[in-house]
Amino acid sequence: MPKKVKAFQMIMLKKVKLYKIIMLKILNSYKMIQSKKLESHRKTLENVNSYKVITLKKVNDYKMIV
């Protein structure tokens, strides 16, 4: 194999490896963001559920009084 071709292949390999590493980092940060969004979504769900429970209790108390 000519040296130029070999050098070119090495450069391409390095670029591909770099690209893979960058893509992995992007993917991981994206997953982190997604999981954080999910976590906040779960928190809002918990808030909504606790709100429902509170309103239900209020309604039940109101019925008891009436």
Secondary structure, DSSP 8 states (H G I E B T S, - for coil): --HHHHHHHHHHHHHHHHHHHHHHHHHHHHHHHHHHHHHHHHHHHHHHHHHHHHHHHHHHHHHHH-
